[in-house]
Amino acid sequence: MNLRRCLWSLSVVMFMIIGHPLTVKAMTLELSPTYQSVALGTNAQVDVWLRSPGGNMLSTYDISITYDPTILAYSTTTFSSALGVPYSDANDVFSTLSATGSLEIIAFPLFFDQTLQNGASDLFLFSLNFSTLAVGTSALDFSPMYDPTQAQQFYTILGDENGDPLQASLASGSLDVTQSTAPVPEPGTVVLLGIGLLCGVILIKRKTNYAA
């Protein structure tokens, strides 16, 4: 009887495993933070991460990102060393303004060092730095790129250590630019300041009268 119960329990467990497979977290290309608010006249930084690589190494990428050029002005791109030393060759890693309000960031190192990645941890790719031009909210999106050889659009191109394509879901973001205002003094503060000035004037007059 105990053996039959054990076999039955094992069968139930196997059925649950087969019927409800383990969920594997999908690889995601993410703009981080997904939302941030900065004051007009200040700078903003947006990072791009590859989340949950699932054991894959990333050796190359071609990523296009759009923003509102009436609200933000692109400044610089700061690359991580995840794909090697980006400035060892001028053609290894670079960013270009492909159009107004659109950035294309490309990396294809000539010598890929697999020891820089473990395939398990989230991978920081680069930071985009902006200055703020006007009050408003700018969407930050991964924009499509057209591949004429296959007559279709790709939002990103990611390649593993063998040059094979990797598929990732996309997590866009937004950046809110707010009006920067100086703090307005509270009414009580204004009253105290006025009393202090009045007392100062009275003391000065008294000293003047005593001197005369």
mmCIF file of the C-alpha atoms, coordinates in Angstrom:
data_MODEL
# 
_entry.id   MODEL 
# 
loop_
_atom_site.group_PDB 
_atom_site.id 
_atom_site.type_symbol 
_atom_site.label_atom_id 
_atom_site.label_alt_id 
_atom_site.label_comp_id 
_atom_site.label_asym_id 
_atom_site.label_entity_id 
_atom_site.label_seq_id 
_atom_site.pdbx_PDB_ins_code 
_atom_site.Cartn_x 
_atom_site.Cartn_y 
_atom_site.Cartn_z 
_atom_site.occupancy 
_atom_site.B_iso_or_equiv 
_atom_site.pdbx_formal_charge 
_atom_site.auth_seq_id 
_atom_site.auth_comp_id 
_atom_site.auth_asym_id 
_atom_site.auth_atom_id 
_atom_site.pdbx_PDB_model_num 
ATOM 1   C CA . MET A 1 1   ? 0.000  0.000   0.000   1.00 0.00 ? 1   MET A CA 1 
ATOM 2   C CA . ASN A 1 2   ? 2.812  2.420   0.881   1.00 0.00 ? 2   ASN A CA 1 
ATOM 3   C CA . LEU A 1 3   ? 4.528  1.648   -2.429  1.00 0.00 ? 3   LEU A CA 1 
ATOM 4   C CA . ARG A 1 4   ? 1.336  2.359   -4.371  1.00 0.00 ? 4   ARG A CA 1 
ATOM 5   C CA . ARG A 1 5   ? 0.908  5.656   -2.541  1.00 0.00 ? 5   ARG A CA 1 
ATOM 6   C CA . CYS A 1 6   ? 4.489  6.632   -3.324  1.00 0.00 ? 6   CYS A CA 1 
ATOM 7   C CA . LEU A 1 7   ? 4.041  5.817   -7.023  1.00 0.00 ? 7   LEU A CA 1 
ATOM 8   C CA . TRP A 1 8   ? 0.782  7.775   -7.110  1.00 0.00 ? 8   TRP A CA 1 
ATOM 9   C CA . SER A 1 9   ? 2.388  10.786  -5.435  1.00 0.00 ? 9   SER A CA 1 
ATOM 10  C CA . LEU A 1 10  ? 5.305  10.629  -7.865  1.00 0.00 ? 10  LEU A CA 1 
ATOM 11  C CA . SER A 1 11  ? 2.902  10.481  -10.814 1.00 0.00 ? 11  SER A CA 1 
ATOM 12  C CA . VAL A 1 12  ? 1.037  13.544  -9.557  1.00 0.00 ? 12  VAL A CA 1 
ATOM 13  C CA . VAL A 1 13  ? 4.288  15.479  -9.136  1.00 0.00 ? 13  VAL A CA 1 
ATOM 14  C CA . MET A 1 14  ? 5.457  14.520  -12.639 1.00 0.00 ? 14  MET A CA 1 
ATOM 15  C CA . PHE A 1 15  ? 2.112  15.576  -14.100 1.00 0.00 ? 15  PHE A CA 1 
ATOM 16  C CA . MET A 1 16  ? 2.350  18.949  -12.375 1.00 0.00 ? 16  MET A CA 1 
ATOM 17  C CA . ILE A 1 17  ? 5.861  19.497  -13.677 1.00 0.00 ? 17  ILE A CA 1 
ATOM 18  C CA . ILE A 1 18  ? 4.941  18.547  -17.247 1.00 0.00 ? 18  ILE A CA 1 
ATOM 19  C CA . GLY A 1 19  ? 1.621  20.376  -17.211 1.00 0.00 ? 19  GLY A CA 1 
ATOM 20  C CA . HIS A 1 20  ? 3.096  23.507  -15.622 1.00 0.00 ? 20  HIS A CA 1 
ATOM 21  C CA . PRO A 1 21  ? 6.661  23.937  -16.879 1.00 0.00 ? 21  PRO A CA 1 
ATOM 22  C CA . LEU A 1 22  ? 9.064  26.153  -14.998 1.00 0.00 ? 22  LEU A CA 1 
ATOM 23  C CA . THR A 1 23  ? 8.837  29.772  -16.068 1.00 0.00 ? 23  THR A CA 1 
ATOM 24  C CA . VAL A 1 24  ? 12.068 31.154  -17.530 1.00 0.00 ? 24  VAL A CA 1 
ATOM 25  C CA . LYS A 1 25  ? 12.425 34.918  -17.298 1.00 0.00 ? 25  LYS A CA 1 
ATOM 26  C CA . ALA A 1 26  ? 12.757 36.442  -20.759 1.00 0.00 ? 26  ALA A CA 1 
ATOM 27  C CA . MET A 1 27  ? 15.782 38.451  -21.812 1.00 0.00 ? 27  MET A CA 1 
ATOM 28  C CA . THR A 1 28  ? 14.878 42.149  -21.788 1.00 0.00 ? 28  THR A CA 1 
ATOM 29  C CA . LEU A 1 29  ? 16.524 45.239  -23.225 1.00 0.00 ? 29  LEU A CA 1 
ATOM 30  C CA . GLU A 1 30  ? 15.606 47.980  -20.771 1.00 0.00 ? 30  GLU A CA 1 
ATOM 31  C CA . LEU A 1 31  ? 15.869 51.752  -20.474 1.00 0.00 ? 31  LEU A CA 1 
ATOM 32  C CA . SER A 1 32  ? 16.576 52.558  -16.825 1.00 0.00 ? 32  SER A CA 1 
ATOM 33  C CA . PRO A 1 33  ? 15.055 54.272  -15.010 1.00 0.00 ? 33  PRO A CA 1 
ATOM 34  C CA . THR A 1 34  ? 11.860 53.687  -16.930 1.00 0.00 ? 34  THR A CA 1 
ATOM 35  C CA . TYR A 1 35  ? 10.642 57.053  -15.621 1.00 0.00 ? 35  TYR A CA 1 
ATOM 36  C CA . GLN A 1 36  ? 12.457 59.998  -14.093 1.00 0.00 ? 36  GLN A CA 1 
ATOM 37  C CA . SER A 1 37  ? 11.745 63.674  -13.450 1.00 0.00 ? 37  SER A CA 1 
ATOM 38  C CA . VAL A 1 38  ? 14.395 66.392  -13.689 1.00 0.00 ? 38  VAL A CA 1 
ATOM 39  C CA . ALA A 1 39  ? 14.299 70.176  -13.461 1.00 0.00 ? 39  ALA A CA 1 
ATOM 40  C CA . LEU A 1 40  ? 14.668 72.357  -16.528 1.00 0.00 ? 40  LEU A CA 1 
ATOM 41  C CA . GLY A 1 41  ? 18.276 73.435  -17.030 1.00 0.00 ? 41  GLY A CA 1 
ATOM 42  C CA . THR A 1 42  ? 19.748 70.279  -15.502 1.00 0.00 ? 42  THR A CA 1 
ATOM 43  C CA . ASN A 1 43  ? 21.143 67.173  -17.188 1.00 0.00 ? 43  ASN A CA 1 
ATOM 44  C CA . ALA A 1 44  ? 19.610 63.697  -17.299 1.00 0.00 ? 44  ALA A CA 1 
ATOM 45  C CA . GLN A 1 45  ? 21.129 60.231  -17.708 1.00 0.00 ? 45  GLN A CA 1 
ATOM 46  C CA . VAL A 1 46  ? 19.382 57.134  -19.051 1.00 0.00 ? 46  VAL A CA 1 
ATOM 47  C CA . ASP A 1 47  ? 21.042 53.718  -18.833 1.00 0.00 ? 47  ASP A CA 1 
ATOM 48  C CA . VAL A 1 48  ? 20.504 50.775  -21.171 1.00 0.00 ? 48  VAL A CA 1 
ATOM 49  C CA . TRP A 1 49  ? 20.635 47.286  -19.632 1.00 0.00 ? 49  TRP A CA 1 
ATOM 50  C CA . LEU A 1 50  ? 20.299 43.753  -20.903 1.00 0.00 ? 50  LEU A CA 1 
ATOM 51  C CA . ARG A 1 51  ? 18.319 42.007  -18.173 1.00 0.00 ? 51  ARG A CA 1 
ATOM 52  C CA . SER A 1 52  ? 18.298 38.240  -17.563 1.00 0.00 ? 52  SER A CA 1 
ATOM 53  C CA . PRO A 1 53  ? 20.683 37.192  -20.371 1.00 0.00 ? 53  PRO A CA 1 
ATOM 54  C CA . GLY A 1 54  ? 19.934 33.555  -19.561 1.00 0.00 ? 54  GLY A CA 1 
ATOM 55  C CA . GLY A 1 55  ? 23.480 32.290  -19.982 1.00 0.00 ? 55  GLY A CA 1 
ATOM 56  C CA . ASN A 1 56  ? 24.048 34.143  -23.264 1.00 0.00 ? 56  ASN A CA 1 
ATOM 57  C CA . MET A 1 57  ? 27.102 36.253  -23.978 1.00 0.00 ? 57  MET A CA 1 
ATOM 58  C CA . LEU A 1 58  ? 26.574 39.520  -25.842 1.00 0.00 ? 58  LEU A CA 1 
ATOM 59  C CA . SER A 1 59  ? 29.296 40.371  -28.349 1.00 0.00 ? 59  SER A CA 1 
ATOM 60  C CA . THR A 1 60  ? 27.597 42.961  -30.566 1.00 0.00 ? 60  THR A CA 1 
ATOM 61  C CA . TYR A 1 61  ? 24.565 45.245  -30.703 1.00 0.00 ? 61  TYR A CA 1 
ATOM 62  C CA . ASP A 1 62  ? 22.889 47.813  -32.929 1.00 0.00 ? 62  ASP A CA 1 
ATOM 63  C CA . ILE A 1 63  ? 20.237 49.743  -30.999 1.00 0.00 ? 63  ILE A CA 1 
ATOM 64  C CA . SER A 1 64  ? 18.121 52.682  -32.158 1.00 0.00 ? 64  SER A CA 1 
ATOM 65  C CA . ILE A 1 65  ? 16.436 54.988  -29.617 1.00 0.00 ? 65  ILE A CA 1 
ATOM 66  C CA . THR A 1 66  ? 14.145 57.978  -30.206 1.00 0.00 ? 66  THR A CA 1 
ATOM 67  C CA . TYR A 1 67  ? 13.376 60.997  -28.000 1.00 0.00 ? 67  TYR A CA 1 
ATOM 68  C CA . ASP A 1 68  ? 11.641 64.385  -28.284 1.00 0.00 ? 68  ASP A CA 1 
ATOM 69  C CA . PRO A 1 69  ? 14.244 66.897  -29.569 1.00 0.00 ? 69  PRO A CA 1 
ATOM 70  C CA . THR A 1 70  ? 12.108 69.859  -28.469 1.00 0.00 ? 70  THR A CA 1 
ATOM 71  C CA . ILE A 1 71  ? 12.475 68.751  -24.838 1.00 0.00 ? 71  ILE A CA 1 
ATOM 72  C CA . LEU A 1 72  ? 15.860 66.984  -24.765 1.00 0.00 ? 72  LEU A CA 1 
ATOM 73  C CA . ALA A 1 73  ? 19.191 67.568  -26.469 1.00 0.00 ? 73  ALA A CA 1 
ATOM 74  C CA . TYR A 1 74  ? 21.551 64.613  -26.832 1.00 0.00 ? 74  TYR A CA 1 
ATOM 75  C CA . SER A 1 75  ? 24.950 65.205  -25.249 1.00 0.00 ? 75  SER A CA 1 
ATOM 76  C CA . THR A 1 76  ? 27.173 62.116  -24.997 1.00 0.00 ? 76  THR A CA 1 
ATOM 77  C CA . THR A 1 77  ? 27.182 58.331  -24.753 1.00 0.00 ? 77  THR A CA 1 
ATOM 78  C CA . THR A 1 78  ? 29.160 56.588  -22.027 1.00 0.00 ? 78  THR A CA 1 
ATOM 79  C CA . PHE A 1 79  ? 29.927 52.943  -22.799 1.00 0.00 ? 79  PHE A CA 1 
ATOM 80  C CA . SER A 1 80  ? 30.526 50.131  -20.346 1.00 0.00 ? 80  SER A CA 1 
ATOM 81  C CA . SER A 1 81  ? 33.456 47.729  -20.730 1.00 0.00 ? 81  SER A CA 1 
ATOM 82  C CA . ALA A 1 82  ? 31.172 44.676  -21.071 1.00 0.00 ? 82  ALA A CA 1 
ATOM 83  C CA . LEU A 1 83  ? 32.225 44.197  -24.690 1.00 0.00 ? 83  LEU A CA 1 
ATOM 84  C CA . GLY A 1 84  ? 35.863 45.081  -24.126 1.00 0.00 ? 84  GLY A CA 1 
ATOM 85  C CA . VAL A 1 85  ? 37.659 48.393  -23.973 1.00 0.00 ? 85  VAL A CA 1 
ATOM 86  C CA . PRO A 1 86  ? 35.447 50.560  -26.193 1.00 0.00 ? 86  PRO A CA 1 
ATOM 87  C CA . TYR A 1 87  ? 38.077 53.133  -27.034 1.00 0.00 ? 87  TYR A CA 1 
ATOM 88  C CA . SER A 1 88  ? 40.837 50.716  -28.058 1.00 0.00 ? 88  SER A CA 1 
ATOM 89  C CA . ASP A 1 89  ? 39.756 51.276  -31.663 1.00 0.00 ? 89  ASP A CA 1 
ATOM 90  C CA . ALA A 1 90  ? 37.758 54.220  -32.958 1.00 0.00 ? 90  ALA A CA 1 
ATOM 91  C CA . ASN A 1 91  ? 35.579 51.870  -35.000 1.00 0.00 ? 91  ASN A CA 1 
ATOM 92  C CA . ASP A 1 92  ? 34.816 49.420  -32.174 1.00 0.00 ? 92  ASP A CA 1 
ATOM 93  C CA . VAL A 1 93  ? 32.059 51.305  -30.385 1.00 0.00 ? 93  VAL A CA 1 
ATOM 94  C CA . PHE A 1 94  ? 30.404 54.532  -31.400 1.00 0.00 ? 94  PHE A CA 1 
ATOM 95  C CA . SER A 1 95  ? 27.128 56.432  -31.406 1.00 0.00 ? 95  SER A CA 1 
ATOM 96  C CA . THR A 1 96  ? 25.738 58.540  -34.213 1.00 0.00 ? 96  THR A CA 1 
ATOM 97  C CA . LEU A 1 97  ? 22.883 60.995  -34.570 1.00 0.00 ? 97  LEU A CA 1 
ATOM 98  C CA . SER A 1 98  ? 21.050 59.157  -37.354 1.00 0.00 ? 98  SER A CA 1 
ATOM 99  C CA . ALA A 1 99  ? 18.260 61.753  -37.460 1.00 0.00 ? 99  ALA A CA 1 
ATOM 100 C CA . THR A 1 100 ? 16.782 64.538  -35.384 1.00 0.00 ? 100 THR A CA 1 
ATOM 101 C CA . GLY A 1 101 ? 15.507 62.954  -32.200 1.00 0.00 ? 101 GLY A CA 1 
ATOM 102 C CA . SER A 1 102 ? 16.952 59.553  -33.085 1.00 0.00 ? 102 SER A CA 1 
ATOM 103 C CA . LEU A 1 103 ? 20.114 57.819  -31.902 1.00 0.00 ? 103 LEU A CA 1 
ATOM 104 C CA . GLU A 1 104 ? 21.749 54.692  -33.263 1.00 0.00 ? 104 GLU A CA 1 
ATOM 105 C CA . ILE A 1 105 ? 24.249 53.082  -30.911 1.00 0.00 ? 105 ILE A CA 1 
ATOM 106 C CA . ILE A 1 106 ? 26.462 50.390  -32.391 1.00 0.00 ? 106 ILE A CA 1 
ATOM 107 C CA . ALA A 1 107 ? 29.085 48.129  -30.842 1.00 0.00 ? 107 ALA A CA 1 
ATOM 108 C CA . PHE A 1 108 ? 31.094 45.445  -32.579 1.00 0.00 ? 108 PHE A CA 1 
ATOM 109 C CA . PRO A 1 109 ? 34.460 44.956  -30.850 1.00 0.00 ? 109 PRO A CA 1 
ATOM 110 C CA . LEU A 1 110 ? 37.228 43.499  -32.943 1.00 0.00 ? 110 LEU A CA 1 
ATOM 111 C CA . PHE A 1 111 ? 38.371 41.294  -30.058 1.00 0.00 ? 111 PHE A CA 1 
ATOM 112 C CA . PHE A 1 112 ? 35.637 39.958  -27.780 1.00 0.00 ? 112 PHE A CA 1 
ATOM 113 C CA . ASP A 1 113 ? 36.723 38.879  -24.280 1.00 0.00 ? 113 ASP A CA 1 
ATOM 114 C CA . GLN A 1 114 ? 34.248 36.379  -22.789 1.00 0.00 ? 114 GLN A CA 1 
ATOM 115 C CA . THR A 1 115 ? 35.783 36.733  -19.329 1.00 0.00 ? 115 THR A CA 1 
ATOM 116 C CA . LEU A 1 116 ? 34.114 40.167  -19.039 1.00 0.00 ? 116 LEU A CA 1 
ATOM 117 C CA . GLN A 1 117 ? 30.676 38.501  -18.837 1.00 0.00 ? 117 GLN A CA 1 
ATOM 118 C CA . ASN A 1 118 ? 29.253 35.504  -17.012 1.00 0.00 ? 118 ASN A CA 1 
ATOM 119 C CA . GLY A 1 119 ? 26.021 35.160  -18.978 1.00 0.00 ? 119 GLY A CA 1 
ATOM 120 C CA . ALA A 1 120 ? 23.937 35.172  -15.789 1.00 0.00 ? 120 ALA A CA 1 
ATOM 121 C CA . SER A 1 121 ? 24.089 38.715  -14.387 1.00 0.00 ? 121 SER A CA 1 
ATOM 122 C CA . ASP A 1 122 ? 22.288 41.750  -15.816 1.00 0.00 ? 122 ASP A CA 1 
ATOM 123 C CA . LEU A 1 123 ? 24.545 43.491  -18.308 1.00 0.00 ? 123 LEU A CA 1 
ATOM 124 C CA . PHE A 1 124 ? 25.002 47.281  -18.351 1.00 0.00 ? 124 PHE A CA 1 
ATOM 125 C CA . LEU A 1 125 ? 25.616 48.424  -21.948 1.00 0.00 ? 125 LEU A CA 1 
ATOM 126 C CA . PHE A 1 126 ? 25.788 52.238  -22.048 1.00 0.00 ? 126 PHE A CA 1 
ATOM 127 C CA . SER A 1 127 ? 24.414 55.532  -20.730 1.00 0.00 ? 127 SER A CA 1 
ATOM 128 C CA . LEU A 1 128 ? 22.803 58.284  -22.770 1.00 0.00 ? 128 LEU A CA 1 
ATOM 129 C CA . ASN A 1 129 ? 23.330 61.799  -21.441 1.00 0.00 ? 129 ASN A CA 1 
ATOM 130 C CA . PHE A 1 130 ? 20.901 64.616  -22.267 1.00 0.00 ? 130 PHE A CA 1 
ATOM 131 C CA . SER A 1 131 ? 20.531 68.298  -21.482 1.00 0.00 ? 131 SER A CA 1 
ATOM 132 C CA . THR A 1 132 ? 17.023 69.704  -20.973 1.00 0.00 ? 132 THR A CA 1 
ATOM 133 C CA . LEU A 1 133 ? 15.545 72.310  -23.328 1.00 0.00 ? 133 LEU A CA 1 
ATOM 134 C CA . ALA A 1 134 ? 11.905 72.770  -22.354 1.00 0.00 ? 134 ALA A CA 1 
ATOM 135 C CA . VAL A 1 135 ? 9.235  71.687  -19.903 1.00 0.00 ? 135 VAL A CA 1 
ATOM 136 C CA . GLY A 1 136 ? 7.364  68.554  -20.961 1.00 0.00 ? 136 GLY A CA 1 
ATOM 137 C CA . THR A 1 137 ? 7.558  64.767  -21.124 1.00 0.00 ? 137 THR A CA 1 
ATOM 138 C CA . SER A 1 138 ? 9.700  62.999  -23.692 1.00 0.00 ? 138 SER A CA 1 
ATOM 139 C CA . ALA A 1 139 ? 9.075  59.362  -24.518 1.00 0.00 ? 139 ALA A CA 1 
ATOM 140 C CA . LEU A 1 140 ? 12.214 57.238  -24.865 1.00 0.00 ? 140 LEU A CA 1 
ATOM 141 C CA . ASP A 1 141 ? 11.557 54.358  -27.240 1.00 0.00 ? 141 ASP A CA 1 
ATOM 142 C CA . PHE A 1 142 ? 13.415 51.673  -29.098 1.00 0.00 ? 142 PHE A CA 1 
ATOM 143 C CA . SER A 1 143 ? 12.718 52.605  -32.717 1.00 0.00 ? 143 SER A CA 1 
ATOM 144 C CA . PRO A 1 144 ? 12.558 50.225  -35.672 1.00 0.00 ? 144 PRO A CA 1 
ATOM 145 C CA . MET A 1 145 ? 15.387 49.803  -38.160 1.00 0.00 ? 145 MET A CA 1 
ATOM 146 C CA . TYR A 1 146 ? 14.657 48.490  -41.650 1.00 0.00 ? 146 TYR A CA 1 
ATOM 147 C CA . ASP A 1 147 ? 16.610 45.532  -42.999 1.00 0.00 ? 147 ASP A CA 1 
ATOM 148 C CA . PRO A 1 148 ? 16.320 45.633  -46.821 1.00 0.00 ? 148 PRO A CA 1 
ATOM 149 C CA . THR A 1 149 ? 17.792 42.158  -47.181 1.00 0.00 ? 149 THR A CA 1 
ATOM 150 C CA . GLN A 1 150 ? 14.851 40.618  -45.329 1.00 0.00 ? 150 GLN A CA 1 
ATOM 151 C CA . ALA A 1 151 ? 12.231 43.300  -46.056 1.00 0.00 ? 151 ALA A CA 1 
ATOM 152 C CA . GLN A 1 152 ? 11.299 43.714  -42.398 1.00 0.00 ? 152 GLN A CA 1 
ATOM 153 C CA . GLN A 1 153 ? 11.946 45.941  -39.431 1.00 0.00 ? 153 GLN A CA 1 
ATOM 154 C CA . PHE A 1 154 ? 14.075 45.150  -36.400 1.00 0.00 ? 154 PHE A CA 1 
ATOM 155 C CA . TYR A 1 155 ? 13.895 47.190  -33.229 1.00 0.00 ? 155 TYR A CA 1 
ATOM 156 C CA . THR A 1 156 ? 17.279 45.917  -32.042 1.00 0.00 ? 156 THR A CA 1 
ATOM 157 C CA . ILE A 1 157 ? 20.059 43.731  -33.310 1.00 0.00 ? 157 ILE A CA 1 
ATOM 158 C CA . LEU A 1 158 ? 21.803 41.676  -30.629 1.00 0.00 ? 158 LEU A CA 1 
ATOM 159 C CA . GLY A 1 159 ? 24.451 39.045  -31.316 1.00 0.00 ? 159 GLY A CA 1 
ATOM 160 C CA . ASP A 1 160 ? 25.990 36.358  -29.113 1.00 0.00 ? 160 ASP A CA 1 
ATOM 161 C CA . GLU A 1 161 ? 29.648 35.318  -28.974 1.00 0.00 ? 161 GLU A CA 1 
ATOM 162 C CA . ASN A 1 162 ? 29.224 33.338  -32.209 1.00 0.00 ? 162 ASN A CA 1 
ATOM 163 C CA . GLY A 1 163 ? 27.470 36.145  -34.043 1.00 0.00 ? 163 GLY A CA 1 
ATOM 164 C CA . ASP A 1 164 ? 24.085 34.424  -33.858 1.00 0.00 ? 164 ASP A CA 1 
ATOM 165 C CA . PRO A 1 165 ? 21.070 36.696  -33.214 1.00 0.00 ? 165 PRO A CA 1 
ATOM 166 C CA . LEU A 1 166 ? 19.542 37.021  -29.760 1.00 0.00 ? 166 LEU A CA 1 
ATOM 167 C CA . GLN A 1 167 ? 15.898 37.883  -29.142 1.00 0.00 ? 167 GLN A CA 1 
ATOM 168 C CA . ALA A 1 168 ? 14.933 40.250  -26.312 1.00 0.00 ? 168 ALA A CA 1 
ATOM 169 C CA . SER A 1 169 ? 11.751 41.982  -25.228 1.00 0.00 ? 169 SER A CA 1 
ATOM 170 C CA . LEU A 1 170 ? 11.876 45.772  -24.972 1.00 0.00 ? 170 LEU A CA 1 
ATOM 171 C CA . ALA A 1 171 ? 11.167 48.051  -21.998 1.00 0.00 ? 171 ALA A CA 1 
ATOM 172 C CA . SER A 1 172 ? 10.937 51.702  -23.057 1.00 0.00 ? 172 SER A CA 1 
ATOM 173 C CA . GLY A 1 173 ? 10.787 54.725  -20.745 1.00 0.00 ? 173 GLY A CA 1 
ATOM 174 C CA . SER A 1 174 ? 10.049 58.425  -20.419 1.00 0.00 ? 174 SER A CA 1 
ATOM 175 C CA . LEU A 1 175 ? 11.674 61.545  -19.004 1.00 0.00 ? 175 LEU A CA 1 
ATOM 176 C CA . ASP A 1 176 ? 9.688  64.406  -17.470 1.00 0.00 ? 176 ASP A CA 1 
ATOM 177 C CA . VAL A 1 177 ? 11.216 67.896  -17.443 1.00 0.00 ? 177 VAL A CA 1 
ATOM 178 C CA . THR A 1 178 ? 9.660  70.218  -14.856 1.00 0.00 ? 178 THR A CA 1 
ATOM 179 C CA . GLN A 1 179 ? 9.878  73.965  -14.335 1.00 0.00 ? 179 GLN A CA 1 
ATOM 180 C CA . SER A 1 180 ? 12.634 74.969  -11.935 1.00 0.00 ? 180 SER A CA 1 
ATOM 181 C CA . THR A 1 181 ? 11.319 77.601  -9.496  1.00 0.00 ? 181 THR A CA 1 
ATOM 182 C CA . ALA A 1 182 ? 13.002 79.357  -6.582  1.00 0.00 ? 182 ALA A CA 1 
ATOM 183 C CA . PRO A 1 183 ? 11.298 78.773  -3.206  1.00 0.00 ? 183 PRO A CA 1 
ATOM 184 C CA . VAL A 1 184 ? 8.817  81.524  -2.268  1.00 0.00 ? 184 VAL A CA 1 
ATOM 185 C CA . PRO A 1 185 ? 9.257  82.880  1.301   1.00 0.00 ? 185 PRO A CA 1 
ATOM 186 C CA . GLU A 1 186 ? 6.416  82.071  3.674   1.00 0.00 ? 186 GLU A CA 1 
ATOM 187 C CA . PRO A 1 187 ? 4.263  85.046  4.863   1.00 0.00 ? 187 PRO A CA 1 
ATOM 188 C CA . GLY A 1 188 ? 5.563  84.688  8.420   1.00 0.00 ? 188 GLY A CA 1 
ATOM 189 C CA . THR A 1 189 ? 9.129  84.944  7.175   1.00 0.00 ? 189 THR A CA 1 
ATOM 190 C CA . VAL A 1 190 ? 8.329  88.130  5.243   1.00 0.00 ? 190 VAL A CA 1 
ATOM 191 C CA . VAL A 1 191 ? 6.721  89.701  8.349   1.00 0.00 ? 191 VAL A CA 1 
ATOM 192 C CA . LEU A 1 192 ? 9.714  88.874  10.551  1.00 0.00 ? 192 LEU A CA 1 
ATOM 193 C CA . LEU A 1 193 ? 12.071 90.286  7.944   1.00 0.00 ? 193 LEU A CA 1 
ATOM 194 C CA . GLY A 1 194 ? 10.062 93.518  7.819   1.00 0.00 ? 194 GLY A CA 1 
ATOM 195 C CA . ILE A 1 195 ? 10.070 93.853  11.637  1.00 0.00 ? 195 ILE A CA 1 
ATOM 196 C CA . GLY A 1 196 ? 13.819 93.298  11.676  1.00 0.00 ? 196 GLY A CA 1 
ATOM 197 C CA . LEU A 1 197 ? 14.391 96.047  9.096   1.00 0.00 ? 197 LEU A CA 1 
ATOM 198 C CA . LEU A 1 198 ? 12.108 98.444  10.995  1.00 0.00 ? 198 LEU A CA 1 
ATOM 199 C CA . CYS A 1 199 ? 13.957 97.847  14.264  1.00 0.00 ? 199 CYS A CA 1 
ATOM 200 C CA . GLY A 1 200 ? 17.234 98.469  12.467  1.00 0.00 ? 200 GLY A CA 1 
ATOM 201 C CA . VAL A 1 201 ? 16.011 101.809 11.128  1.00 0.00 ? 201 VAL A CA 1 
ATOM 202 C CA . ILE A 1 202 ? 14.793 102.876 14.606  1.00 0.00 ? 202 ILE A CA 1 
ATOM 203 C CA . LEU A 1 203 ? 18.133 101.999 16.229  1.00 0.00 ? 203 LEU A CA 1 
ATOM 204 C CA . ILE A 1 204 ? 20.053 103.927 13.589  1.00 0.00 ? 204 ILE A CA 1 
ATOM 205 C CA . LYS A 1 205 ? 17.860 107.028 14.142  1.00 0.00 ? 205 LYS A CA 1 
ATOM 206 C CA . ARG A 1 206 ? 18.310 106.820 17.920  1.00 0.00 ? 206 ARG A CA 1 
ATOM 207 C CA . LYS A 1 207 ? 22.086 106.600 17.590  1.00 0.00 ? 207 LYS A CA 1 
ATOM 208 C CA . THR A 1 208 ? 22.012 109.579 15.257  1.00 0.00 ? 208 THR A CA 1 
ATOM 209 C CA . ASN A 1 209 ? 19.961 111.631 17.752  1.00 0.00 ? 209 ASN A CA 1 
ATOM 210 C CA . TYR A 1 210 ? 22.263 110.736 20.655  1.00 0.00 ? 210 TYR A CA 1 
ATOM 211 C CA . ALA A 1 211 ? 25.305 111.711 18.622  1.00 0.00 ? 211 ALA A CA 1 
ATOM 212 C CA . ALA A 1 212 ? 23.738 115.116 17.854  1.00 0.00 ? 212 ALA A CA 1 
# 
